Amino acid sequence: MEISLIFRIAAVGILVTILCQVLRHSGREEYSYLLSLAALILVLSWIVPYIYSLFEMVQTLFSL
């Protein structure tokens, strides 16, 4: 796993936290929820290839 991926995930987390707090204090909780959901989908789209390669390595390790 690349270290830049970890930094990108951390940056998205910090940015989303700040934006969600701003949206909640302005009374737009539904937008805050949608922003959190969009950030989760974005981060999962970055991580899925690594999870797939992990499962492939485990499969070849146990020769299933």
PyMOL CGO cylinders between C-alpha atoms (Angstrom):
from pymol import cmd
from pymol.cgo import CYLINDER

trace = [
    CYLINDER, 0.00, 0.00, 0.00, 1.30, 3.39, -0.90, 0.3, 1, 1, 1, 1, 1, 1,
    CYLINDER, 1.30, 3.39, -0.90, 1.86, 5.98, 1.79, 0.3, 1, 1, 1, 1, 1, 1,
    CYLINDER, 1.86, 5.98, 1.79, 0.22, 8.61, -0.42, 0.3, 1, 1, 1, 1, 1, 1,
    CYLINDER, 0.22, 8.61, -0.42, -3.05, 6.66, -0.23, 0.3, 1, 1, 1, 1, 1, 1,
    CYLINDER, -3.05, 6.66, -0.23, -3.00, 6.88, 3.55, 0.3, 1, 1, 1, 1, 1, 1,
    CYLINDER, -3.00, 6.88, 3.55, -2.39, 10.63, 3.36, 0.3, 1, 1, 1, 1, 1, 1,
    CYLINDER, -2.39, 10.63, 3.36, -5.24, 11.06, 0.86, 0.3, 1, 1, 1, 1, 1, 1,
    CYLINDER, -5.24, 11.06, 0.86, -7.62, 9.13, 3.09, 0.3, 1, 1, 1, 1, 1, 1,
    CYLINDER, -7.62, 9.13, 3.09, -6.57, 11.24, 6.09, 0.3, 1, 1, 1, 1, 1, 1,
    CYLINDER, -6.57, 11.24, 6.09, -7.03, 14.46, 4.10, 0.3, 1, 1, 1, 1, 1, 1,
    CYLINDER, -7.03, 14.46, 4.10, -10.51, 13.41, 2.99, 0.3, 1, 1, 1, 1, 1, 1,
    CYLINDER, -10.51, 13.41, 2.99, -11.39, 12.53, 6.58, 0.3, 1, 1, 1, 1, 1, 1,
    CYLINDER, -11.39, 12.53, 6.58, -10.24, 15.89, 7.93, 0.3, 1, 1, 1, 1, 1, 1,
    CYLINDER, -10.24, 15.89, 7.93, -11.96, 17.83, 5.16, 0.3, 1, 1, 1, 1, 1, 1,
    CYLINDER, -11.96, 17.83, 5.16, -15.23, 15.93, 5.51, 0.3, 1, 1, 1, 1, 1, 1,
    CYLINDER, -15.23, 15.93, 5.51, -15.21, 16.37, 9.28, 0.3, 1, 1, 1, 1, 1, 1,
    CYLINDER, -15.21, 16.37, 9.28, -14.83, 20.12, 8.97, 0.3, 1, 1, 1, 1, 1, 1,
    CYLINDER, -14.83, 20.12, 8.97, -17.46, 20.42, 6.25, 0.3, 1, 1, 1, 1, 1, 1,
    CYLINDER, -17.46, 20.42, 6.25, -19.92, 18.23, 8.15, 0.3, 1, 1, 1, 1, 1, 1,
    CYLINDER, -19.92, 18.23, 8.15, -19.57, 20.38, 11.25, 0.3, 1, 1, 1, 1, 1, 1,
    CYLINDER, -19.57, 20.38, 11.25, -20.17, 23.53, 9.21, 0.3, 1, 1, 1, 1, 1, 1,
    CYLINDER, -20.17, 23.53, 9.21, -23.22, 22.00, 7.56, 0.3, 1, 1, 1, 1, 1, 1,
    CYLINDER, -23.22, 22.00, 7.56, -24.66, 20.77, 10.86, 0.3, 1, 1, 1, 1, 1, 1,
    CYLINDER, -24.66, 20.77, 10.86, -24.27, 24.16, 12.51, 0.3, 1, 1, 1, 1, 1, 1,
    CYLINDER, -24.27, 24.16, 12.51, -25.98, 25.83, 9.57, 0.3, 1, 1, 1, 1, 1, 1,
    CYLINDER, -25.98, 25.83, 9.57, -28.95, 23.48, 9.89, 0.3, 1, 1, 1, 1, 1, 1,
    CYLINDER, -28.95, 23.48, 9.89, -28.32, 21.33, 6.84, 0.3, 1, 1, 1, 1, 1, 1,
    CYLINDER, -28.32, 21.33, 6.84, -27.93, 17.93, 8.44, 0.3, 1, 1, 1, 1, 1, 1,
    CYLINDER, -27.93, 17.93, 8.44, -29.20, 16.06, 5.37, 0.3, 1, 1, 1, 1, 1, 1,
    CYLINDER, -29.20, 16.06, 5.37, -26.37, 17.52, 3.27, 0.3, 1, 1, 1, 1, 1, 1,
    CYLINDER, -26.37, 17.52, 3.27, -23.93, 16.57, 6.00, 0.3, 1, 1, 1, 1, 1, 1,
    CYLINDER, -23.93, 16.57, 6.00, -25.13, 12.98, 5.82, 0.3, 1, 1, 1, 1, 1, 1,
    CYLINDER, -25.13, 12.98, 5.82, -24.85, 12.93, 2.02, 0.3, 1, 1, 1, 1, 1, 1,
    CYLINDER, -24.85, 12.93, 2.02, -21.34, 14.38, 2.19, 0.3, 1, 1, 1, 1, 1, 1,
    CYLINDER, -21.34, 14.38, 2.19, -20.27, 11.67, 4.62, 0.3, 1, 1, 1, 1, 1, 1,
    CYLINDER, -20.27, 11.67, 4.62, -21.76, 9.01, 2.37, 0.3, 1, 1, 1, 1, 1, 1,
    CYLINDER, -21.76, 9.01, 2.37, -20.03, 10.41, -0.72, 0.3, 1, 1, 1, 1, 1, 1,
    CYLINDER, -20.03, 10.41, -0.72, -16.68, 10.50, 1.10, 0.3, 1, 1, 1, 1, 1, 1,
    CYLINDER, -16.68, 10.50, 1.10, -17.13, 6.91, 2.21, 0.3, 1, 1, 1, 1, 1, 1,
    CYLINDER, -17.13, 6.91, 2.21, -17.85, 5.79, -1.36, 0.3, 1, 1, 1, 1, 1, 1,
    CYLINDER, -17.85, 5.79, -1.36, -14.81, 7.73, -2.61, 0.3, 1, 1, 1, 1, 1, 1,
    CYLINDER, -14.81, 7.73, -2.61, -12.45, 6.16, -0.07, 0.3, 1, 1, 1, 1, 1, 1,
    CYLINDER, -12.45, 6.16, -0.07, -13.88, 2.69, -0.67, 0.3, 1, 1, 1, 1, 1, 1,
    CYLINDER, -13.88, 2.69, -0.67, -13.29, 3.10, -4.40, 0.3, 1, 1, 1, 1, 1, 1,
    CYLINDER, -13.29, 3.10, -4.40, -9.62, 3.80, -3.60, 0.3, 1, 1, 1, 1, 1, 1,
    CYLINDER, -9.62, 3.80, -3.60, -9.30, 0.80, -1.26, 0.3, 1, 1, 1, 1, 1, 1,
    CYLINDER, -9.30, 0.80, -1.26, -11.19, -1.89, -3.21, 0.3, 1, 1, 1, 1, 1, 1,
    CYLINDER, -11.19, -1.89, -3.21, -8.28, -2.71, -5.59, 0.3, 1, 1, 1, 1, 1, 1,
    CYLINDER, -8.28, -2.71, -5.59, -5.98, -3.31, -2.62, 0.3, 1, 1, 1, 1, 1, 1,
    CYLINDER, -5.98, -3.31, -2.62, -8.53, -5.58, -0.95, 0.3, 1, 1, 1, 1, 1, 1,
    CYLINDER, -8.53, -5.58, -0.95, -8.94, -7.49, -4.21, 0.3, 1, 1, 1, 1, 1, 1,
    CYLINDER, -8.94, -7.49, -4.21, -5.19, -8.03, -4.51, 0.3, 1, 1, 1, 1, 1, 1,
    CYLINDER, -5.19, -8.03, -4.51, -5.07, -9.15, -0.87, 0.3, 1, 1, 1, 1, 1, 1,
    CYLINDER, -5.07, -9.15, -0.87, -7.71, -11.80, -1.52, 0.3, 1, 1, 1, 1, 1, 1,
    CYLINDER, -7.71, -11.80, -1.52, -5.84, -12.93, -4.63, 0.3, 1, 1, 1, 1, 1, 1,
    CYLINDER, -5.84, -12.93, -4.63, -2.63, -13.32, -2.61, 0.3, 1, 1, 1, 1, 1, 1,
    CYLINDER, -2.63, -13.32, -2.61, -4.43, -15.31, 0.08, 0.3, 1, 1, 1, 1, 1, 1,
    CYLINDER, -4.43, -15.31, 0.08, -6.00, -17.50, -2.58, 0.3, 1, 1, 1, 1, 1, 1,
    CYLINDER, -6.00, -17.50, -2.58, -2.66, -18.25, -4.20, 0.3, 1, 1, 1, 1, 1, 1,
    CYLINDER, -2.66, -18.25, -4.20, -1.09, -18.83, -0.80, 0.3, 1, 1, 1, 1, 1, 1,
    CYLINDER, -1.09, -18.83, -0.80, -3.58, -21.52, 0.10, 0.3, 1, 1, 1, 1, 1, 1,
    CYLINDER, -3.58, -21.52, 0.10, -4.02, -22.68, -3.55, 0.3, 1, 1, 1, 1, 1, 1,
    CYLINDER, -4.02, -22.68, -3.55, -7.81, -22.62, -3.43, 0.3, 1, 1, 1, 1, 1, 1,
]
cmd.load_cgo(trace, "trace")
